[in-house]
Amino acid sequence: MFTGLVREVGRVRSFEDGRLTVEAPATAAGAQVGDSVAVDGVCLTVVTTDGTTLAFDAVPETLARTALGALHRDAGVNLEPSLRAGEPLGGHYVQGHIDGVGAVRSVEPEGEGRRMWLDAPPGLLRYIVEKGSIAVQGASLTVAARDDAGFAVALIPHTLEATTFGALAAGDRVNLEVDVLAKYVENLLRASL
């Protein structure tokens, strides 16, 4: 379980044969083999660590359902260690189970921040509501607007600096996780009909 509050931007050191190695001094300092870490929103298990880097295995299922396969050396990745009992929940409940891959439609300046429009797979749009929560690349964001093809988020300067969002451009693929509560409500309503 995660909160969607990115703790560090790591740098990809290598990604070969499904083994992703990320330089992440702050996250690696407290990580142990077996720990869960959200990497661009994808829950992965630490398989090795040396105190400054973390290594993860990304199996074909993970690569087929996420945007991780496009990572390259020196790419930035949003990192968040799993939520520990007693820690505050500052974002929203994020599982690290990617629901689909979207694409950045546009990024425009808006005041001191930016407005980013993203296209989402049609099957996810029913879970996306204005002022609702969504995780994009592992970051908990509020939906600012929605249309028939996707949604917009308003990015404040802190978010642009503390995540990889400052480098995103039109056409970039992103991992999306809709609010799990919406999926449970839909399932319960369907079962009661």
Contacts in CASP RR format, 6 or more apart in sequence:
PFRMAT RR
TARGET T0000
AUTHOR 0000-0000-0000
METHOD contacts of the structure
MODEL  1
MFTGLVREVGRVRSFEDGRLTVEAPATAAGAQVGDSVAVDGVCLTVVTTD
GTTLAFDAVPETLARTALGALHRDAGVNLEPSLRAGEPLGGHYVQGHIDG
VGAVRSVEPEGEGRRMWLDAPPGLLRYIVEKGSIAVQGASLTVAARDDAG
FAVALIPHTLEATTFGALAAGDRVNLEVDVLAKYVENLLRASL
1 82 0 8 1.000
1 83 0 8 1.000
1 93 0 8 1.000
1 94 0 8 1.000
1 95 0 8 1.000
2 38 0 8 1.000
2 41 0 8 1.000
2 43 0 8 1.000
2 80 0 8 1.000
2 82 0 8 1.000
2 83 0 8 1.000
2 94 0 8 1.000
2 95 0 8 1.000
2 96 0 8 1.000
2 138 0 8 1.000
3 80 0 8 1.000
3 83 0 8 1.000
3 87 0 8 1.000
3 89 0 8 1.000
3 90 0 8 1.000
3 91 0 8 1.000
3 92 0 8 1.000
3 93 0 8 1.000
3 94 0 8 1.000
3 140 0 8 1.000
4 38 0 8 1.000
4 41 0 8 1.000
4 80 0 8 1.000
4 91 0 8 1.000
4 92 0 8 1.000
4 94 0 8 1.000
4 135 0 8 1.000
4 138 0 8 1.000
4 139 0 8 1.000
4 140 0 8 1.000
5 80 0 8 1.000
5 90 0 8 1.000
5 91 0 8 1.000
5 139 0 8 1.000
5 140 0 8 1.000
6 78 0 8 1.000
6 79 0 8 1.000
6 80 0 8 1.000
6 138 0 8 1.000
6 139 0 8 1.000
6 162 0 8 1.000
6 163 0 8 1.000
7 26 0 8 1.000
7 27 0 8 1.000
7 79 0 8 1.000
7 80 0 8 1.000
7 81 0 8 1.000
8 24 0 8 1.000
8 25 0 8 1.000
8 26 0 8 1.000
8 27 0 8 1.000
8 79 0 8 1.000
9 76 0 8 1.000
9 77 0 8 1.000
9 78 0 8 1.000
9 79 0 8 1.000
9 162 0 8 1.000
9 163 0 8 1.000
9 164 0 8 1.000
10 22 0 8 1.000
10 23 0 8 1.000
10 24 0 8 1.000
10 27 0 8 1.000
10 76 0 8 1.000
10 77 0 8 1.000
10 79 0 8 1.000
11 22 0 8 1.000
11 23 0 8 1.000
11 24 0 8 1.000
11 74 0 8 1.000
11 75 0 8 1.000
11 76 0 8 1.000
11 77 0 8 1.000
12 20 0 8 1.000
12 21 0 8 1.000
12 22 0 8 1.000
12 23 0 8 1.000
12 71 0 8 1.000
12 72 0 8 1.000
12 73 0 8 1.000
12 74 0 8 1.000
12 75 0 8 1.000
12 76 0 8 1.000
12 77 0 8 1.000
13 21 0 8 1.000
13 22 0 8 1.000
13 23 0 8 1.000
13 53 0 8 1.000
13 73 0 8 1.000
14 20 0 8 1.000
14 21 0 8 1.000
14 73 0 8 1.000
15 21 0 8 1.000
15 58 0 8 1.000
15 69 0 8 1.000
15 71 0 8 1.000
15 72 0 8 1.000
15 73 0 8 1.000
18 57 0 8 1.000
18 58 0 8 1.000
18 59 0 8 1.000
18 63 0 8 1.000
19 47 0 8 1.000
19 55 0 8 1.000
19 56 0 8 1.000
19 57 0 8 1.000
19 58 0 8 1.000
20 39 0 8 1.000
20 44 0 8 1.000
20 55 0 8 1.000
20 56 0 8 1.000
20 57 0 8 1.000
20 58 0 8 1.000
20 68 0 8 1.000
20 71 0 8 1.000
21 53 0 8 1.000
21 54 0 8 1.000
21 55 0 8 1.000
21 56 0 8 1.000
22 39 0 8 1.000
22 53 0 8 1.000
22 54 0 8 1.000
22 55 0 8 1.000
22 56 0 8 1.000
22 77 0 8 1.000
22 79 0 8 1.000
23 52 0 8 1.000
23 53 0 8 1.000
24 52 0 8 1.000
24 53 0 8 1.000
24 54 0 8 1.000
24 79 0 8 1.000
25 51 0 8 1.000
25 52 0 8 1.000
27 37 0 8 1.000
27 54 0 8 1.000
27 79 0 8 1.000
27 81 0 8 1.000
28 49 0 8 1.000
28 50 0 8 1.000
28 51 0 8 1.000
28 52 0 8 1.000
28 53 0 8 1.000
28 54 0 8 1.000
29 51 0 8 1.000
29 52 0 8 1.000
30 51 0 8 1.000
30 81 0 8 1.000
31 37 0 8 1.000
31 46 0 8 1.000
31 49 0 8 1.000
31 51 0 8 1.000
31 54 0 8 1.000
31 81 0 8 1.000
32 46 0 8 1.000
32 49 0 8 1.000
33 46 0 8 1.000
33 47 0 8 1.000
33 48 0 8 1.000
33 49 0 8 1.000
34 45 0 8 1.000
34 46 0 8 1.000
34 47 0 8 1.000
35 45 0 8 1.000
35 46 0 8 1.000
35 81 0 8 1.000
35 82 0 8 1.000
36 43 0 8 1.000
36 44 0 8 1.000
36 45 0 8 1.000
36 46 0 8 1.000
36 81 0 8 1.000
36 82 0 8 1.000
37 43 0 8 1.000
37 44 0 8 1.000
37 45 0 8 1.000
37 46 0 8 1.000
37 54 0 8 1.000
37 56 0 8 1.000
37 79 0 8 1.000
37 80 0 8 1.000
37 81 0 8 1.000
37 82 0 8 1.000
38 44 0 8 1.000
38 78 0 8 1.000
38 79 0 8 1.000
38 80 0 8 1.000
38 81 0 8 1.000
38 82 0 8 1.000
38 94 0 8 1.000
38 96 0 8 1.000
38 138 0 8 1.000
39 56 0 8 1.000
39 68 0 8 1.000
39 77 0 8 1.000
39 78 0 8 1.000
39 79 0 8 1.000
40 66 0 8 1.000
40 67 0 8 1.000
40 68 0 8 1.000
40 71 0 8 1.000
40 77 0 8 1.000
40 78 0 8 1.000
40 137 0 8 1.000
40 138 0 8 1.000
40 164 0 8 1.000
40 174 0 8 1.000
40 175 0 8 1.000
41 78 0 8 1.000
41 80 0 8 1.000
41 94 0 8 1.000
41 96 0 8 1.000
41 98 0 8 1.000
41 135 0 8 1.000
41 137 0 8 1.000
41 138 0 8 1.000
41 175 0 8 1.000
41 177 0 8 1.000
42 58 0 8 1.000
42 62 0 8 1.000
42 66 0 8 1.000
42 68 0 8 1.000
42 96 0 8 1.000
42 98 0 8 1.000
42 175 0 8 1.000
43 82 0 8 1.000
43 95 0 8 1.000
43 96 0 8 1.000
43 97 0 8 1.000
44 56 0 8 1.000
44 57 0 8 1.000
44 58 0 8 1.000
44 62 0 8 1.000
45 56 0 8 1.000
45 57 0 8 1.000
46 54 0 8 1.000
46 55 0 8 1.000
46 56 0 8 1.000
47 55 0 8 1.000
47 56 0 8 1.000
47 57 0 8 1.000
48 54 0 8 1.000
48 55 0 8 1.000
49 55 0 8 1.000
58 68 0 8 1.000
58 69 0 8 1.000
62 68 0 8 1.000
63 69 0 8 1.000
65 98 0 8 1.000
65 100 0 8 1.000
65 101 0 8 1.000
66 98 0 8 1.000
66 100 0 8 1.000
66 101 0 8 1.000
66 175 0 8 1.000
67 101 0 8 1.000
67 102 0 8 1.000
67 173 0 8 1.000
67 174 0 8 1.000
67 175 0 8 1.000
68 175 0 8 1.000
70 173 0 8 1.000
71 77 0 8 1.000
76 164 0 8 1.000
76 167 0 8 1.000
77 164 0 8 1.000
78 137 0 8 1.000
78 138 0 8 1.000
78 139 0 8 1.000
78 163 0 8 1.000
78 164 0 8 1.000
80 138 0 8 1.000
83 89 0 8 1.000
90 140 0 8 1.000
91 133 0 8 1.000
91 140 0 8 1.000
92 133 0 8 1.000
92 135 0 8 1.000
92 140 0 8 1.000
92 179 0 8 1.000
93 179 0 8 1.000
93 180 0 8 1.000
93 181 0 8 1.000
94 135 0 8 1.000
94 138 0 8 1.000
94 140 0 8 1.000
94 177 0 8 1.000
95 177 0 8 1.000
95 180 0 8 1.000
96 135 0 8 1.000
96 138 0 8 1.000
96 177 0 8 1.000
97 177 0 8 1.000
98 175 0 8 1.000
98 176 0 8 1.000
98 177 0 8 1.000
99 124 0 8 1.000
99 127 0 8 1.000
99 176 0 8 1.000
99 177 0 8 1.000
99 178 0 8 1.000
100 120 0 8 1.000
100 121 0 8 1.000
100 124 0 8 1.000
100 175 0 8 1.000
100 176 0 8 1.000
100 177 0 8 1.000
101 121 0 8 1.000
101 173 0 8 1.000
101 174 0 8 1.000
101 175 0 8 1.000
101 176 0 8 1.000
102 118 0 8 1.000
102 119 0 8 1.000
102 120 0 8 1.000
102 121 0 8 1.000
102 173 0 8 1.000
102 174 0 8 1.000
102 175 0 8 1.000
102 176 0 8 1.000
103 118 0 8 1.000
103 119 0 8 1.000
103 171 0 8 1.000
103 172 0 8 1.000
103 173 0 8 1.000
103 174 0 8 1.000
104 116 0 8 1.000
104 117 0 8 1.000
104 118 0 8 1.000
104 168 0 8 1.000
104 169 0 8 1.000
104 170 0 8 1.000
104 171 0 8 1.000
104 172 0 8 1.000
104 174 0 8 1.000
105 117 0 8 1.000
105 118 0 8 1.000
105 119 0 8 1.000
105 149 0 8 1.000
105 150 0 8 1.000
105 170 0 8 1.000
105 171 0 8 1.000
106 116 0 8 1.000
106 117 0 8 1.000
106 170 0 8 1.000
107 114 0 8 1.000
107 115 0 8 1.000
107 116 0 8 1.000
107 117 0 8 1.000
107 168 0 8 1.000
107 169 0 8 1.000
107 170 0 8 1.000
108 114 0 8 1.000
108 115 0 8 1.000
108 116 0 8 1.000
110 154 0 8 1.000
112 156 0 8 1.000
112 157 0 8 1.000
113 154 0 8 1.000
113 155 0 8 1.000
113 156 0 8 1.000
113 157 0 8 1.000
113 160 0 8 1.000
114 154 0 8 1.000
114 155 0 8 1.000
114 160 0 8 1.000
114 165 0 8 1.000
114 166 0 8 1.000
115 144 0 8 1.000
115 152 0 8 1.000
115 153 0 8 1.000
115 154 0 8 1.000
115 155 0 8 1.000
116 152 0 8 1.000
116 153 0 8 1.000
116 155 0 8 1.000
116 165 0 8 1.000
116 168 0 8 1.000
117 150 0 8 1.000
117 151 0 8 1.000
117 152 0 8 1.000
118 136 0 8 1.000
118 150 0 8 1.000
118 151 0 8 1.000
118 152 0 8 1.000
118 153 0 8 1.000
118 174 0 8 1.000
118 176 0 8 1.000
119 149 0 8 1.000
119 150 0 8 1.000
120 128 0 8 1.000
120 149 0 8 1.000
120 150 0 8 1.000
120 151 0 8 1.000
120 176 0 8 1.000
121 176 0 8 1.000
124 176 0 8 1.000
124 178 0 8 1.000
125 146 0 8 1.000
125 148 0 8 1.000
125 149 0 8 1.000
125 150 0 8 1.000
126 186 0 8 1.000
127 178 0 8 1.000
127 179 0 8 1.000
127 182 0 8 1.000
127 183 0 8 1.000
127 186 0 8 1.000
128 134 0 8 1.000
128 143 0 8 1.000
128 146 0 8 1.000
128 150 0 8 1.000
128 151 0 8 1.000
128 178 0 8 1.000
129 143 0 8 1.000
129 146 0 8 1.000
129 182 0 8 1.000
130 143 0 8 1.000
130 144 0 8 1.000
130 145 0 8 1.000
130 146 0 8 1.000
131 142 0 8 1.000
131 143 0 8 1.000
132 142 0 8 1.000
132 143 0 8 1.000
132 179 0 8 1.000
133 140 0 8 1.000
133 141 0 8 1.000
133 142 0 8 1.000
133 143 0 8 1.000
133 179 0 8 1.000
134 140 0 8 1.000
134 141 0 8 1.000
134 142 0 8 1.000
134 143 0 8 1.000
134 151 0 8 1.000
134 153 0 8 1.000
134 176 0 8 1.000
134 177 0 8 1.000
134 178 0 8 1.000
134 179 0 8 1.000
135 141 0 8 1.000
135 175 0 8 1.000
135 176 0 8 1.000
135 177 0 8 1.000
135 178 0 8 1.000
136 153 0 8 1.000
136 165 0 8 1.000
136 174 0 8 1.000
136 175 0 8 1.000
136 176 0 8 1.000
137 163 0 8 1.000
137 164 0 8 1.000
137 165 0 8 1.000
137 174 0 8 1.000
137 175 0 8 1.000
138 175 0 8 1.000
138 177 0 8 1.000
139 159 0 8 1.000
139 163 0 8 1.000
139 165 0 8 1.000
141 153 0 8 1.000
141 155 0 8 1.000
141 159 0 8 1.000
142 153 0 8 1.000
142 154 0 8 1.000
143 151 0 8 1.000
143 152 0 8 1.000
143 153 0 8 1.000
144 151 0 8 1.000
144 152 0 8 1.000
144 153 0 8 1.000
144 154 0 8 1.000
145 151 0 8 1.000
145 152 0 8 1.000
146 152 0 8 1.000
155 165 0 8 1.000
155 166 0 8 1.000
159 165 0 8 1.000
160 166 0 8 1.000
168 174 0 8 1.000
END
